[in-house]
Amino acid sequence: MNQRAHPHSTEMTSPPPHLYGRWRHDPLLLAGTMIAKMWWPFWRPLAPLHEPPTDDGVRTLRVIDRTVVAEDENVVALTFGAPDGGPLPQWHPGAHLDLLLASGRMREYSLCGDPADRLHYRIAVRRIPDGGGGSIEVHDTVTVGTDVSVKGPRNAFPLSIPGHGSPARTVRFIAAGIGITPILPMLAAAERFELDWSMVYTGRSRASIPFVDEVARYDDRVVIRTDDEHGLPSMDDLLGPLDPHTGRAPSGLAVYCCGPVPMLESLRAHLADRPDIELHYERFSPPPVEDGEPFTVTIASTGRQVEVSADETALAALRREVGSVPYSCQQGFCGTCKVRMLSGEPDHRDNILTEPERAGGAFLTCVSRGRGDLTLEL
């Protein structure tokens, strides 16, 4: 099973320039070249995006459209463009942007537009009244004309096309609520590659799920299944048609899921003994702590001690006891919560720190723990 993967640096190449000079003389070549250009953004879905060099990795984008995309009006889609109207870095399905909000918060949002559109990025944000405040800030302050600092795109949830990086024969997409955002571009790629695919789209109610109209255009490939009409989905509902010979999910299946933690954990458990099925997933909330032991964090600047229980993260304990501390992904791959460890033995559980960084004391509070007490410089 595949949870998250870090992209490897690869630079896109261009078709030979002499091809374009022969268009008017060779209609067959013209047609082939146009098809290749149309498919080019999806041809190497596992390749990361080669970012143009910037001073600090941050660029400014402008909101050019804001649209409510759920009937309950709690989800807005924001479309960004460069202030000068120029092209933006290429991205692939599953990628996300880091938004640096005016308050100082940094939040990650999946790109849910068309990767072939080099002029625009689109994200969607659900308003969460009892969340960390980022979604409320976006809903209340980010309007058409607002300039927003962003980082990325980055991709921790890449789509691997069967026959081009995946041995799977069929693809099953599972989206729950706002989890549709990274899946939408994958559906478009699956169509362009003429894959054998299907999707189940779940949520509390039809009014609460975004992009219903965009999903509905795929007709019978997609089943929209809401809790208020059908009850909670079973594992068979999520995984789709069963193999008539075994009564189980078919071999050679690749599953891409974005939804709440209970759904993801149930899928992991259900497929734990199925090495013939790929499971790729992304979560928008922190994973549960596994094999945790309690420890104490001492804040170097004040001497204050913060107790971290076995089932919580250092970040959660610091937020509870100290208040505002930087964070974003809560999953160990963005680096926003990085602090310096001055003493103690760490249990590093992140995905991004290099060995030299760890040796220098870098520590991610959202996932890493202490093998005993730690002293941290916040």
C-alpha positions, -999 to 999 in steps of 0.1 A, spaced: 0 0 0 12 35 -8 4 63 16 25 93 5 54 97 -18 79 125 -22 84 135 -58 117 133 -74 131 163 -93 125 160 -130 124 188 -156 99 187 -184 113 188 -219 99 203 -251 91 189 -285 118 196 -312 112 231 -325 114 220 -362 82 201 -358 62 234 -357 76 246 -390 61 216 -409 25 220 -397 10 235 -428 28 210 -451 20 178 -431 -16 175 -419 -9 141 -403 20 155 -383 -1 185 -373 -28 162 -359 -3 141 -340 15 171 -326 -17 187 -314 -27 154 -297 7 151 -281 5 187 -268 -30 181 -254 -18 150 -235 16 163 -225 7 176 -190 -5 142 -180 22 120 -198 45 118 -168 21 120 -138 47 108 -113 72 135 -123 73 165 -99 72 201 -110 104 219 -118 100 252 -99 116 283 -114 141 297 -90 128 324 -66 145 342 -37 125 324 -10 102 300 -28 72 324 -24 53 339 -52 23 363 -52 -9 353 -70 -41 373 -74 -76 360 -69 -95 365 -102 -126 345 -95 -145 334 -63 -174 310 -67 -196 292 -42 -195 255 -52 -217 238 -26 -254 242 -21 -249 248 16 -226 278 7 -198 265 30 -174 258 1 -158 285 -21 -136 279 -51 -108 305 -56 -91 309 -90 -57 325 -90 -36 340 -117 -2 358 -118 -6 396 -114 11 401 -148 -10 374 -165 20 352 -172 22 314 -171 24 295 -138 45 264 -130 32 232 -143 15 207 -118 0 173 -119 -31 158 -103 -28 154 -66 -7 186 -61 -14 214 -36 -5 250 -29 6 264 4 -13 297 11 5 322 34 -24 341 48 -23 377 61 -26 365 97 7 345 94 -11 312 91 0 288 64 -26 264 50 -24 237 23 -52 234 -3 -53 209 -31 -53 222 -67 -86 212 -83 -85 229 -117 -71 217 -150 -33 210 -150 -33 219 -187 -42 255 -179 -9 272 -173 -24 305 -165 -46 296 -135 -47 277 -103 -79 267 -86 -85 256 -50 -116 251 -29 -120 258 8 -147 245 32 -155 268 61 -148 250 93 -161 270 123 -143 250 149 -110 245 130 -77 263 133 -90 296 118 -75 293 83 -107 285 65 -126 312 82 -99 337 73 -101 326 36 -138 328 36 -140 362 53 -111 381 38 -99 366 5 -120 381 -23 -116 388 -60 -86 411 -64 -68 399 -32 -31 392 -36 -20 361 -17 15 347 -12 18 310 -20 44 283 -21 43 254 -45 28 235 -62 40 204 -44 27 169 -48 25 143 -20 -5 124 -37 6 116 -73 -16 97 -97 2 67 -113 -13 59 -146 -18 21 -153 7 12 -180 28 43 -173 41 36 -138 14 14 -123 7 -23 -129 -30 -18 -120 -57 -27 -145 -85 -6 -130 -87 25 -109 -112 32 -81 -115 68 -68 -131 74 -34 -138 110 -24 -156 122 7 -168 158 9 -140 183 4 -118 153 -4 -131 157 -40 -105 185 -46 -74 164 -53 -95 137 -70 -111 160 -96 -80 165 -117 -74 127 -115 -108 121 -131 -99 143 -160 -65 125 -164 -83 91 -162 -106 101 -190 -78 114 -212 -60 82 -208 -91 62 -214 -86 42 -182 -110 17 -167 -121 37 -137 -150 45 -114 -157 66 -84 -179 68 -53 -184 103 -39 -197 104 -4 -208 131 21 -233 140 47 -258 154 22 -259 164 -14 -261 200 -2 -228 198 16 -207 182 -12 -189 206 -36 -186 204 -74 -216 181 -79 -222 194 -114 -186 188 -125 -187 153 -111 -221 145 -126 -208 150 -162 -190 116 -159 -224 99 -158 -225 63 -147 -188 61 -139 -196 80 -107 -219 71 -79 -229 100 -55 -238 84 -22 -248 107 8 -253 96 44 -287 113 47 -301 93 18 -282 60 20 -266 58 55 -229 53 60 -212 35 32 -200 -1 36 -165 -12 24 -182 -28 -6 -198 5 -14 -164 22 -13 -145 -3 -33 -171 -8 -60 -181 -40 -79 -168 -72 -64 -151 -100 -83 -180 -125 -90 -156 -154 -85 -141 -144 -51 -167 -120 -37 -139 -96 -29 -125 -65 -44 -109 -74 -77 -71 -80 -81 -52 -54 -100 -71 -25 -85 -56 9 -77 -75 28 -51 -72 66 -46 -90 79 -16 -92 113 1 -116 115 30 -118 115 68 -95 95 90 -120 68 100 -126 60 63 -89 59 55 -81 37 85 -109 13 76 -96 10 41 -61 4 53 -73 -24 76 -95 -40 50 -68 -41 24 -39 -50 47 -38 -85 34 -42 -75 -3 -8 -69 -18 -25 -71 -52 -43 -39 -46 -26 -4 -45 -40 20 -19 -30 56 -23 -45 82 0 -44 117 13 -59 130 45 -68 166 54 -65 160 92 -37 146 113 -32 109 115 -37 92 149 -6 88 170 8 52 168 30 37 195 31 69 215 47 73 249 42 103 271 70 128 274 77 164 286 87 194 265 105 222 282 103 255 264 139 269 264 130 306 265 107 304 295 115 271 313 78 262 311 71 225 309 44 210 287 32 174 291 26 155 259 3 125 264 8 92 247 -21 98 222 -14 134 213 13 152 193 38 177 207 21 203 184 -13 196 199 1 199 234 19 232 226 -12 246 210 -32 237 241 -8 251 266 10 279 248 -15 291 222 -5 302 188 23 282 172 30 278 135 17 247 117 0 236 85 -1 200 72 1 182 106 15 152 88 52 158 87 59 169 52 55 207 49 80 219 76 59 248 90 60 235 126 98 230 126 116 241 158 151 236 172 157 208 198 184 218 223 185 186 243 169 151 246 166 121 223 141 126 194 119 100 177 118 116 142 86 106 123 86 132 96 91 128 58 112 158 49 141 165 73 176 155 61 201 138 83 222 169 86 191 189 96 182 163 122 218 163 135 215 201 138 185 198 160 156 203 136 124 188 149 88 187 136 63 190 164 34 178 144 45 142 142 79 136 159 81 126 195 107 123 223 123 92 236 122 109 270 120 146 278 130 173 253 140 209 254 127 229 224 135 264 212 102 278 198 
